Amino acid sequence: MAKIIWSEIDEAPALATYAFLPIVQKFTKGTGVEVETKDISLSGRILANFPENLKPEQKVEDWLSWLGDLVQKPEANVIKLPNISASIPQLQAAIKELQEKGYDVPTYPEEATTDAEKELQARYAKCLGSAVNPVLREGNSDRRAAASVKKFAQKNPHRMMKPWPAPGTSQCRVAHMDSGDFYETEKSVTMDAADTVKIQFVDEAGNVEVKKEVALQAGEVFDSSVMKVAELQEFYAATEKEAREKGVLLSLHLKATMMKISDPIMFGHAVKVYFKDALEKHAATLKEIGANPNLGLGDILNKLDKLPADKKAEIEADINACYEGQAALAMVDSRKNITNLHVPNDVIVDASMPNVVRDGGCMWNKADELQTTIAMVPDRCYATMYREICEDANKNGQFDPSTMGSVANVGLMAQKAEEYGSHDKTFEAPSNGKFQVVASNGTVLMEQPVSTGDIYRSSQAKDIPIQDWVKLAVNRAKASGEPCVFWLDEKRGHDQQIIAKVNKYLPDHDTTGLDIQIMAPVDAMKFSLKLVREGKNAIAATGNVLRDYLTDLFPILELGTSARMLSIVPLIAGGGLFETGAGGSAPKHVEQFLREGHIRWDSLGEYCALVPSLEQAAAADNNPKAKILAETLDAGIGQYLENQKLPSRKVKEIDNRGASFFLALYWAEALAAQDQDAELKARFSEVAAELRKNADKIDQELIDCQGEAVDCGGYFKFDPVKADAAMRPSATLNAIIDAM
């Protein structure tokens, strides 16, 4: 029997699972396909990593490690929903919730001074940032909008696009550093033979500290780069001055979740620069109470509660004074006075920059109105392509979802490729000196001079995943007939090595008649935007970070959300990982659901991912029933889109629960209509008839339940009984599904 693993995760997708998964499990019952869940949520990962003091009934298996083994086997068939890439504030909030529920897990030590605290930090590091994706992604990514989804989006364009001002008049721009960034300092080598290298820090006195040993394979690409923090701070200060003089908002766009070491530090420097006067004046007091700018202004304000009321008021007044005479900050929540600099994970570049483009070069200001922004994306490795799309929109106007083409993505991500695998190889320079990468024979492969506080980072990309990535790009170009561009910059150290490999491996494939090119990201963006505006399509073959950024950017413009994307990861070992879109908006969806009982999460990504997962199950076991399930689900999705049963944003209208009901109805009707399998036809004819007969009643039950606050028994760890009741409120629908 084929087994599909459905990941248990966090926030809105986790709630949506309570509505949709029971339907899936009943529809697949008796077909030779079994669908089961494994808990890889943030709370589940915490409990799995700290079982020592838990009661037997509280313990959770380490399912992430289990899945990490599974994806290296040919039978792997995993549907992965978006999970929290936890920042330290999110981790702390999850720990606090678990402790309040009676789980004896240790508190995260922000300042690790003892060996025990350092060990705790190291163990909790397994839960921070993108802890899940590098473990599961044992293949490269083929991500695009399904044809039916794209057709629907063009026929029913989303209405979120805001016009850009008259051509050439917008003051919106993407600001980036011109020197001293990772882009400028990056060096890279390709290993001639397997070796274990050392990353070491050498201070000015010649003292050597080995920071990390890394086993590298023959043909593996290994990088080193540095962010010069003095130049970073100068960049922040100069850009604030520009925004102030132009009267526009100042905003910062980083990826503090996935880049969980380097980007929080860069975020902290922005906090230090903007609130310099207050933070320097009260430096001793803030250090004493453990206030950490890397965790944002919110952490500093929260830590002030440790102080006497008069001292707290004094520091708050000095912080508030920093807003006067400086550029206004973009707001995350103007009603609560939450700025861009409050929490590092509130503004995430891959979700925030598409919104800047969508909103006409604007972000929200303190008056809860859209206002032009200067968007700071410090590092030129990726900033220039955002600069190009903003310049294009300023010149040519807003994009039209009803006519624009698509940019599919083939992403190099297998086996912790590139920067998303750099967490354990990222360090702050403890003093002036240099970082070195040293081979086992003592040869210094790369060297980076640093000053105190500079951020050193190494990353790697293995040869077999690169070969697989090139093959996947060629196959996608063949299947689609669309131009394929490798987004690689010959002026960047890492990309020089990858370009050599692309040129080496392309001749292994028949590329006759294919349009395959290599361009720097800024030129690739320009090329792609020209095609998109003409209603044509392109394929972007990119590294891991650009894969992440572009598969939010274009879907948000084209479809209104990246949650509707189809992401297929053909695993190198032969199985399949099917990812279901992005979860950047999931917290807001949960907040609305808990407040007023309406969950607007769009599960179209889950619906679409289940189709190829069932197709793989059918192929693996030569199972015709699974093949029919896949074909009819695809047909059901078409009807779901045609009849516009997607979740609304407004209470007392269709939400995620109603959407999953209608998907079930159309899927059942497609199964009843097919003639390939008499048993399935007979079984689902009855189910479809019952669902259709009761459709109006079920629809009304799923709307009548809205409007009141909902208790799910938690945020990071839902109470399964309460969550099930909240997400399956239609007694009529439940009776039909449960009886199957």
Buried (B, 14 or more C-beta within 10 A) or exposed (E): EBBBBBBBBBBBBBBBBBBBBBBBBBBBEEBBBBBEBBBBBBBBBBBBBBBEEBEEEBEBEBBBBEBBEBBBEEBBBBBBBBBBBBBBBBBBBBBBBBEEBEBEBBEBBBEBEEEEBEEBBEBBBBBBBBBBBBBBBBBBBBBBBBEBBBBBBBEBBBEEBBEBBEEEEBBBBBBBBEEBBBBBBBBBBBBEEEBEBBBBBBBEEEEEEEBBEBEBBEBBBBBBBBBBBEBBBBBBBEBBEBBBEBEBBBBBBBBBBBBBBBBBBBBBBBBBBBBBEBBEBBEEBBEEBEBBBBBBBBBBBBBBEEBEEEBBEBBBEBBEEBBEEBBBBBBBEBEEEBBBBBBBBBBBBBBBBBBBBBBBBBBBBBEEEBBBBBBBBBBBBBBBBBBBBBBBBBEBBBBBBEEBBBBBBBBBBBBBBBBBBBBBBBBBBEEEBBBBBBBEEEEEBBEBEBEEBBBBBBBBBBBEBBBBBBBBBBBBBBEBEBBBBBBBBEEBBBBBBBBEBBEBBBEEBEBEEBEBEBBBBBBBBBBBBBBBBEEBBBBBBBBBBBBBBBBBBBBBBBBBBBBBBBBBBBBBBBBBBBBBBBBBBBBBBBEBBBEBBBBBBBBBBBBBBBBBBBBBBBBBBEBBBBBBBBBBBBBBBBBBBBEEBBBBEEBEEBBBBBBBBBBBBBBBBBBBEBEEBEEBBEBBBBBBEBBEEBBEEBBEBBBEBBEEEBEBBBBBBBBEEBBBBBBBBBEBBBEBBEEB
